[in-house]
Amino acid sequence: MPGRVNRRRKAQPSKPKLRLPAINWHRVVGGLAAACVVAAVYVSSVWLMDQPITAVSIEGPFERVSAVQLQDALANQVQTGFLSADIGKIQRAAVRLPWIATASVQRRWPGTLVVTVTEEEPAACWGKEGLLNQAGELFAQAGDHLPAELPRLNGPDGTEAKVAAMYFRVEQQLEQRGLAALSLDLDARGAWTFRLNNGVSVRLGAAAVEQRLSRFFRILDLGVPMNAEQVAYVDMRYPNGFVIGWREAQSADSEPEVKGEPRV
């Protein structure tokens, strides 16, 4: 009989086993315990430091606003912890008072907030009772006391900054010529009128305002008399000249002849 063929399988090479590194549980547990201790210390420290605010110190000039008014305005914002107090919210509450321009808030350990304020400096009166600052912002709509020395500005609602900017430009030119503007008005049609400190009114109208204003200053530089005892107004709304309105005592024959009619 033919011999049997040996069909025994060849041994397969064994795959290497993946061995995980040994975990040092003592070290892990120790690290977690340390982290818990640090967290507990942190939370305890924050809790200890975030105690209720014990005092609010208010510093400022207090010419228009009193410290009592500020304390009342901030009362609802400081009923919190020393650290959890919202500094930005406290600042915004302070500057909402009409005469407060800026406010800064600092923490003073262990439980005091220091609020330092500056007051607005009025640059002009607006309408009957309002006050504007140097930026032309209406910071007081009903001022208790309107300084008599401030110029009077008027215009439609929302034009405060525009009218203030125009006033400062006119005033700068007038100061160089020994004059000043007591008032400046912008009406609903966009027409400008200002009154000098000698009582003379200047009418610019609504069109070509810059050219008319430049022409008026050239008139002053040429020495055209602006005596308030004789001159009531100067009308610059003519295309090629101007008209002087004389007081009643002045003869109408002395009014300069100008071609054309006044424009807007």
C-alpha positions as CSV (number, residue, x, y, z in Angstrom):
1,M,0.0,0.0,0.0
2,P,1.2,3.4,-0.8
3,G,2.4,5.3,2.2
4,R,0.1,8.0,3.7
5,V,0.9,11.6,3.1
6,N,1.5,13.5,6.3
7,R,-0.9,16.4,6.2
8,R,-0.3,17.8,9.6
9,R,-0.7,21.6,9.7
10,K,2.3,23.6,10.3
11,A,2.3,25.5,13.5
12,Q,1.3,29.2,13.0
13,P,3.4,31.8,14.7
14,S,1.7,33.3,17.8
15,K,0.7,37.0,17.7
16,P,2.2,39.2,20.3
17,K,-0.2,40.1,23.1
18,L,-0.9,43.8,23.8
19,R,0.1,44.5,27.4
20,L,-1.3,47.7,29.0
21,P,0.9,49.6,31.3
22,A,0.4,49.1,34.9
23,I,-1.6,51.9,36.6
24,N,-0.3,53.3,39.7
25,W,-3.6,53.7,41.5
26,H,-2.0,55.1,44.6
27,R,-0.6,58.0,42.5
28,V,-3.9,58.6,40.7
29,V,-5.9,58.6,43.9
30,G,-3.3,60.9,45.5
31,G,-3.5,63.3,42.5
32,L,-7.3,63.4,42.6
33,A,-7.2,64.0,46.3
34,A,-4.8,66.9,45.9
35,A,-7.0,68.5,43.1
36,C,-10.0,68.2,45.4
37,V,-8.1,69.9,48.2
38,V,-7.0,72.8,45.8
39,A,-10.6,73.2,44.5
40,A,-12.0,73.2,48.0
41,V,-9.4,75.8,49.1
42,Y,-10.2,78.0,46.1
43,V,-14.0,77.8,46.6
44,S,-13.6,78.5,50.3
45,S,-11.3,81.5,49.5
46,V,-13.8,82.9,47.0
47,W,-16.6,82.5,49.4
48,L,-14.7,84.2,52.2
49,M,-13.7,87.1,49.9
50,D,-17.1,87.5,48.3
51,Q,-18.8,88.6,51.4
52,P,-21.4,91.4,51.2
53,I,-20.2,94.9,50.3
54,T,-19.9,96.8,53.6
55,A,-19.3,100.3,52.3
56,V,-19.5,102.4,49.1
57,S,-17.1,105.4,49.0
58,I,-18.1,108.1,46.5
59,E,-15.5,110.7,45.4
60,G,-16.0,113.6,43.0
61,P,-16.5,117.4,42.8
62,F,-20.2,117.3,43.8
63,E,-21.1,120.7,42.4
64,R,-24.2,119.6,40.6
65,V,-24.8,116.1,41.9
66,S,-24.6,115.1,45.6
67,A,-23.1,111.9,47.1
68,V,-26.6,111.1,48.4
69,Q,-28.0,111.1,44.9
70,L,-25.3,108.8,43.7
71,Q,-25.8,106.4,46.7
72,D,-29.5,106.2,45.9
73,A,-28.8,105.6,42.2
74,L,-26.4,102.7,43.0
75,A,-28.3,101.2,45.9
76,N,-29.7,98.3,43.8
77,Q,-26.4,97.5,42.2
78,V,-24.3,97.1,45.4
79,Q,-26.6,94.6,47.2
80,T,-24.2,91.8,46.2
81,G,-20.9,90.2,47.1
82,F,-17.5,92.0,47.0
83,L,-16.2,89.9,44.1
84,S,-19.4,89.2,42.3
85,A,-20.4,92.9,42.0
86,D,-20.8,93.9,38.3
87,I,-18.4,96.8,38.0
88,G,-19.6,97.8,34.5
89,K,-23.2,97.8,35.6
90,I,-22.4,100.1,38.5
91,Q,-20.6,102.5,36.2
92,R,-23.5,102.6,33.8
93,A,-25.9,103.3,36.7
94,A,-23.8,106.2,37.8
95,V,-23.5,107.9,34.4
96,R,-27.2,107.7,33.9
97,L,-27.5,110.6,36.3
98,P,-27.9,113.8,34.3
99,W,-24.8,115.6,35.4
100,I,-22.4,112.7,35.6
101,A,-19.9,112.5,32.7
102,T,-17.7,109.6,33.7
103,A,-17.5,107.0,36.5
104,S,-14.9,104.5,37.6
105,V,-15.4,101.8,40.2
106,Q,-12.6,100.0,42.1
107,R,-12.6,97.4,44.9
108,R,-10.9,98.1,48.1
109,W,-10.3,95.2,50.4
110,P,-12.0,93.9,52.5
111,G,-15.5,95.1,51.4
112,T,-15.5,98.6,50.0
113,L,-16.3,99.9,46.6
114,V,-14.8,103.2,45.6
115,V,-16.8,105.1,43.0
116,T,-15.1,108.2,41.4
117,V,-17.1,110.5,39.2
118,T,-16.6,113.6,37.1
119,E,-19.3,116.0,36.3
120,E,-20.4,117.4,32.9
121,E,-19.1,120.9,31.9
122,P,-22.0,122.7,30.2
123,A,-20.9,124.4,27.0
124,A,-24.3,125.8,25.8
125,C,-28.0,125.9,26.6
126,W,-30.3,124.0,24.4
127,G,-33.8,125.2,23.9
128,K,-35.6,126.5,27.0
129,E,-34.1,124.2,29.6
130,G,-31.6,121.8,28.1
131,L,-27.8,121.8,28.4
132,L,-25.1,120.6,26.0
133,N,-21.6,119.5,26.7
134,Q,-18.5,120.2,24.6
135,A,-19.3,117.2,22.4
136,G,-22.8,118.6,21.6
137,E,-24.5,116.0,23.7
138,L,-27.7,116.8,25.5
139,F,-26.9,115.7,29.0
140,A,-29.7,117.6,30.8
141,Q,-33.1,118.1,29.3
142,A,-34.5,120.2,32.2
143,G,-31.7,122.0,34.0
144,D,-32.5,123.5,37.3
145,H,-30.1,126.4,36.7
146,L,-29.1,127.6,33.3
147,P,-25.9,129.7,33.5
148,A,-26.6,133.2,32.1
149,E,-23.2,133.3,30.4
150,L,-23.8,130.3,28.2
151,P,-24.9,130.7,24.6
152,R,-28.4,129.8,23.6
153,L,-28.7,127.1,20.8
154,N,-31.9,126.0,19.2
155,G,-32.9,123.4,16.6
156,P,-35.1,120.5,15.8
157,D,-34.9,117.4,18.0
158,G,-31.8,115.3,17.1
159,T,-29.8,118.2,15.7
160,E,-28.0,119.0,19.0
161,A,-24.5,117.9,17.8
162,K,-24.9,119.6,14.4
163,V,-25.9,122.9,15.9
164,A,-23.2,122.8,18.5
165,A,-20.5,122.0,15.9
166,M,-21.7,125.0,13.8
167,Y,-21.7,127.3,16.8
168,F,-18.1,126.4,17.8
169,R,-16.9,127.0,14.2
170,V,-18.7,130.4,14.1
171,E,-17.5,131.4,17.6
172,Q,-13.9,130.6,16.7
173,Q,-14.0,133.0,13.8
174,L,-15.8,135.7,15.8
175,E,-13.3,135.5,18.6
176,Q,-10.5,136.4,16.2
177,R,-12.4,139.6,15.3
178,G,-13.3,140.6,18.9
179,L,-16.9,139.4,18.7
180,A,-18.9,136.5,20.1
181,A,-22.1,134.7,19.3
182,L,-24.8,134.8,22.0
183,S,-27.2,132.5,20.2
184,L,-27.5,130.2,17.1
185,D,-30.8,128.9,15.7
186,L,-31.6,126.3,13.1
187,D,-35.2,126.2,12.1
188,A,-37.2,123.4,10.6
189,R,-36.4,124.4,7.1
190,G,-32.7,124.2,7.7
191,A,-32.1,128.0,7.8
192,W,-29.4,129.4,10.2
193,T,-29.4,132.6,12.2
194,F,-27.0,133.8,14.9
195,R,-27.0,136.8,17.1
196,L,-23.8,138.7,18.0
197,N,-22.9,139.9,21.5
198,N,-23.6,143.5,20.2
199,G,-27.2,142.6,19.4
200,V,-26.8,142.3,15.6
201,S,-28.6,139.3,14.0
202,V,-27.0,137.5,11.1
203,R,-29.2,135.6,8.6
204,L,-27.5,132.8,6.7
205,G,-30.5,130.9,5.3
206,A,-30.4,127.2,4.4
207,A,-28.4,127.2,1.0
208,A,-24.7,127.8,0.4
209,V,-24.3,128.4,4.1
210,E,-20.5,128.0,4.1
211,Q,-20.1,130.6,1.3
212,R,-22.4,133.0,3.0
213,L,-20.6,132.6,6.3
214,S,-17.2,133.2,4.6
215,R,-18.6,136.3,2.9
216,F,-19.8,137.7,6.2
217,F,-16.4,137.3,7.8
218,R,-14.9,139.2,4.8
219,I,-17.4,141.9,5.4
220,L,-16.1,142.2,9.0
221,D,-12.5,142.2,7.8
222,L,-13.3,145.1,5.4
223,G,-14.5,147.2,8.3
224,V,-18.2,147.4,7.5
225,P,-19.7,148.9,10.6
226,M,-21.6,146.6,12.9
227,N,-22.8,149.1,15.4
228,A,-25.8,147.7,17.2
229,E,-27.1,151.2,17.8
230,Q,-27.6,151.5,14.0
231,V,-27.6,147.9,12.6
232,A,-30.5,145.5,13.4
233,Y,-29.5,142.6,11.2
234,V,-27.3,141.5,8.3
235,D,-29.0,139.4,5.6
236,M,-26.5,137.2,3.7
237,R,-29.1,135.3,1.7
238,Y,-28.5,137.3,-1.5
239,P,-26.5,135.7,-4.3
240,N,-24.0,138.5,-4.9
241,G,-24.1,140.6,-1.7
242,F,-25.9,141.3,1.5
243,V,-28.3,143.7,3.0
244,I,-28.0,145.6,6.3
245,G,-31.2,146.2,8.2
246,W,-30.9,149.5,10.0
247,R,-32.6,150.5,13.2
248,E,-35.7,152.7,12.9
249,A,-33.7,155.8,13.7
250,Q,-31.5,155.2,10.6
251,S,-32.6,156.5,7.3
252,A,-33.8,154.0,4.8
253,D,-31.8,155.8,2.1
254,S,-28.6,154.6,3.6
255,E,-29.5,150.9,3.0
256,P,-27.1,149.5,0.4
257,E,-28.6,148.5,-3.0
258,V,-28.4,144.8,-3.8
259,K,-29.7,143.2,-6.9
260,G,-32.0,140.3,-6.6
261,E,-34.2,138.9,-3.8
262,P,-33.1,137.1,-0.7
263,R,-32.9,133.3,-1.1
264,V,-33.6,130.6,1.4
